[in-house]
Amino acid sequence: MAKSFTKLTRPNIRKTKSGEQINEHGITFIRQQDGDGRYTVNIMVDGQRIHRVIGKESDGVTRKQAEDFIQKVRIEAREGRLNLPKGRKLTLGFRKAADDYLTKLAQSGGKDINSKTRRLKHHLKPFFTDKPLAKISTFDIERYKKHRQDQGAASGTINRELAALSHLFSKAVEWKWLDHKPAKINRLKEDSGRIVYLTTEQIERLIEAATHDQFHQIYPFIVIGLETSMRRSEILSIKLENIDIEKQVIYIPKAKGGAREQPITKHLAEFLKNYVNAADDDQVWLFPSEKSQTGHTVNVEKPWKRVVLAAGLDPTQVVRHTLRHTAITHLVQAGVDLPTVKRISGHKTLAMVERYSHQNGEHIRSAMDKLQARYKNQAAE
């Protein structure tokens, strides 16, 4: 039971009998059955409840040490608090930080915003909820990785989500929300196994199935992907004004590797010319959508799966990114040099393109045959 007096003074502490307690300003003194006294702290700091056992009288613990603990916790909270506008009382939680991050990225012309938004909305925000950004630990990151693995997410998928989280941390430091990154992010090892791509016969089946699908945008989406190696988000965000039929290029202002001009085939230029000529005067996007906040289509998942199934292919293996893999692989197999492939695909490094040089041995064998023929011709001379 609590005593009627609430002042945690030495005289009151001495008067406290076994089983009684005194509370004042978040500090509680309890007289235990063995006669010893115990100090505990129960306070709210930046929206978080902190409850600690400070220690016993027999160990030399006094009210002063309980007060020192409270002061220490509050100082640490102030030091760890984000550099927020004046008047904000609480540390910025992860969900709010994520929303502010996306807003500032959009205002500053950040890259790959749609993908970052999707990863934050569907995975990172539901997991970290309102945990203070400054208090996310390396252990929390490891728990997230385990959580996503338990959900069946691939290592590459998880790494893309961790990349979004790492970028958020970096921008938080740049914008002076944090003094430093709160946690180390260790990426998962990805399987560098065989890249799935379509054969010419499978390509014909996929295109044929797309021409009969009820969603009319899936057909041009597939054709553009196969003839350019552009990423899904790059295709869907094409503006009509950025299509240059004469130069046979599509300007991509917000590509993953930076703004670039995407070369296109002569066939694709003629194909797109029909869409450009048929567009309304006020049409902005090649793939317009009145329902989308962006003004253009952002998701083709359902029609894609329908078309893949209709073509007799496996939707667990043939995904939207398969179009990009297919275009790059066929460029390599056609004997196009890797720097040129890199220029077409928009990859940042040649190492990324080199993965595609192992997808089929025919072009390698052809090269070795040429080497052998050259030696034989020289020997004959």
N, C-alpha and C positions, 0 to 999 in steps of 0.2 A: 504494500500500500504506500501511497505517496504521502509525505508529511504535509501539514497545512502550510508551513512556511516554504517559500520557494527560493530564497536566497541561498546560493551555494557558498556560504561562508564557513570558515573553520569551526566556529562555535556550533553552527547548525549541523555540520558534518559529524562532529563529536557526539551530538545528541541523538543522531540517527541510530535506531535500534535494528536488530536483526530482521530482515525481510522488508525494511522500509527503504524508500528512495527519495532523492531530491532532484528536481529538474530545473534547469535555468539556461536559457539561450542555447539550446541544443546539446547541452552537457548533462548527463545523468550520473548521479552517484548512487550506488546500490550497496547497502550493508548486507553481506551474505550471511548464511547460517553459521559459518565458522568464525564470524566476527570480523573478517577481512572486508575491506571496501573495494569496490570496482568502479572505474570510470569508463563510460561509453560516450560516443558522440553520434548524433543523428541529425543531419542538417541537409538542406537543399542548396546545391551550388550549380548555377547555370542550368537549371531544369533537371538536374540529376540528384537522386537521393543518395547520400553517403552515410553509411552506418559502420562505425568502427569501434572495437573494444580497445581502449587506450592502455589499460593495465590496472594492476592492483596496488593498494596502499602498501602492502607488504613488500612490493618490489620498488617502492620509492616513488610511485606515480602520484602526482598532485593535480589539482585543478589547473595549475599553470601549464602543465604539459598538454592537457586537453585543449586549452585555449590556443597554445602554440600550434597544435595539429590543425585546428580550424583555420587559423591564419595562414598556415602553409598551403592548405588545400585551396583557399581562395586566391592566394597569390599565384599558384600554379595555373588556376583557371584563367586568371587575367592574362598571364603570359602566353597561354595556349589559345586564347580567344582570337578569332579572326579580326583583321583590321577592317571592321565594318563601319558604316556611317554612324555618326554620333546619335545616341539615343537608343540604339539597339542593345537590348539587355542580354540576349542569349547567344551562345555559340551557334554558328550556322550548322544546321544538320545536313546530312548527306543529300537528302531529297531536294532541299532548298538550294544547296550548293550546285547540284546537278542542273536544276532549272536555270539558275543564274548563269552558269557556265554556258549552256546552250544558247541563251539569249545573247550573251556577249560575243559568242562565236558568230552568230547570225549577223550581228551588227558590224563585226569586223571582217566579214567575208571569209569565215573559216571553211575548211575543207571537210568533205565527207560528213556533213551535218546529219543527213538522213540516217546513215548507219549508226552514228554515235547516239542519236536520239532513240533509235530502236533498241540498241544494246542497253542504254541506261533505263529506258522505260520498262522493258520486259524482264530484265535480269538484275542489273546492279542496284537500282532503286528499291525493288521489292526485298532484296537481301539486306542492304545496309540501312534501309529505312531512314530514321532521323538520328542515327549515331553521329556525334560531332565529327566533322571532317578531320579535325586535327588529332582525333583519338583513334582513328582507324589504324590498326597495327598490322604487322606482317602476319601474325597469327590469324587475324581476321581475313586477310587475303587468302591464306592457305585454306581456311574454312570455306571460303567462297569457291575455290577451285574444286574442293571435294564435293561441295553441294552441287555444282554444275556437272561434275563427272557422274554423280549418282543419278542425275536427271538424264544421262545418256549423251551429253554434249561432247562433241569431238574436241581434241586438244587444240586444233586450229581455231575452232569457234571460240573456245574459252580464251585463247591468246588474243583474239581480236577484241574481246570484251575487256581483258586486262589492259590492252593498249589504250582503249578509251578511258579507262580509269587512270592510267598513268598520265595521259594527256591532261585530264582534269586536274591531277595533282600539280603538274608542271605549270599550267595556267594559273592555278590558285597561288602558287609562289610568285609568278610573274606579276599577277594583279595585287600582290601583297595581302592576300587572304591568309596565307601561311608563311611562316619564316623558313620552312623547309618541308620537303616531302615527308609525310608522317610514317610511311612504311616502304619497305623494299618489296618490289614486285618481281618474283621469279617466274618466268614463262615456262610453260610445259613443253616437253620435247614433242615435236610433231613428226608424224609418220611421213617420210618423204617417198612413199611408195608410188606405184604406177598412177599416172594421171589419166583419168577417164576422158576419152575424146570419141567423137563420132566418125565412123567411116563414111565414105561418099554415099554408099547405099543407104546408110542410116540417116544421113542428112536429107536425102530425097524423101524418105518416108516421113521425117519430122516436118518438113516444109509442106508436103502434101496434106498431112493431118492439120496443120495450122490454117491452111486455106479454107477448111471446112468448119473451123471452130466458131462458136457463136460470138466470141469476144474478138472483134475485128482488129484490135491493136496487137494481138499476139503474133500475127503473121509478120508485120513489118518489124516487130521487136526481134523475132528470130532471124530474119534476113539480115538486119543490121548487125546483130551479134556475130553471126557466122562470117560476115564479109568485112568486119573491122577489128574484132577481138575486144570491143569496148565492154566495159563493166555494166552491170544492170543499171545502177544509178545514173551512169553517164548517158546511157541510151534513153532512159525515160525522161531525163531532164534536157533533152535537145530542144533548143529554140529554133524556130524557123529562120530567124535572122542570122543564125550561126551556121547555116548550111550553104556552102559555096559550091554550086553545081559546076561552074566553069573551072575552078581550081581543083575540084574533086577532093574537098576537105570539109570536115566538120570541126568547128572551133569549140573546144571544151574549156570553159573558163575556170571550172572548179574540179579538175581531175585530181585523183589521189596523189599523183606525183607532181602536181603543179599544172597550170594552164598549158594546153598544147593544141596543135592542129592535128586532127586525126585524118590520115589519108584514107580514101575510100576507092573502091573499084569503079571502073567506068559503068559497069552494070548497076551498081548501087546508086551511082549518081543519076542515071536515067530512072531508076526505080523511085528515088526520092523526089525527082522533078515532078512526077505525077502528083505526089502528096502535097508538095509546095503549091503547085498550080491550082489544086482543088481546095486549098485552105480558105477559110473565111477571111475577110479583110482585117478583122480584129483578132484573129487567132495568133497566139504567142508561141504555144508549145506544139511540138510534133505529136505528142501524146497528151492532148488536153483532157482534163477531168474536172467537171463542175463540183463533184463531191469532195475533192481533195483540197486541203488548205493551201497547198503549194500551187494549185492551178493545173497541175499535171499528174498523170498516173504515177503512183509510187510502188504499187504491188501488183504483180502478175502471177502470183503463186498458184492460184486455183486454175486459171486457164492453162498455165504451163504444164501442170500435172495432167490435165485432161489431154492435151496434145501429145505428151510423152507416152501416155498409156495408149492413145489411139494409134500411135506409130509403132506399137508393139515393143516399147522400150521400158526399162525399169526405172521408175521415178526416184527410187532410193539411190541409184547410181548416176542417173542423168539429171543433173540439177541445172539451175539457170546459169551457173558459172561454167558449165560444160561447154557452152557456146564459145566462151573466151578460150578455154583450153583447146577446143577443136580448131579454131582459127589459127592460133599460135603453132600448134603441133603440125598442121598442114603446111604452114609457111616454112617451118624448119625442114619438113620432109621434102618440100619442093626444092630445097637447096639454097634458100635465101640465107645470107650470112646473118649471124646472130646480132651484130650491131644494128642492122636494118630491121630485124624483127623487133628488137628493143625499141627502136624509134616508132614502129607501127603500134606495138602493144602498150606503150607508155610505162613499161617497167622502169624502176629506178636504177637497177644494176643488171649487168650481164649475167651475174650468177643466178638471178631469178629466171632468166631466159634459158640458161643452160639445162635446166631440169627437163625442158621439152626435147632436148636433143637425144634423149634416150628412150623415147616412146615407141619407136619402131626402127628396126635395124636396116631397113631397105636403103635409106639414104646414106647410112654409114657404109654399108656393103658396096654401094655404088661408088662412093668416094675411094674405097680401097681398091676397087676394080680399076678405077682411073689411075691410081698410083702404080698398080701392077702393070697396066698397059704402057705407062710412060717408061718404066724401067725396061720392059721388053723392047719397045721401039728404039730406045737409046742403045741397048745392047746390039740390036740388029744393024744399027748404023756403024 
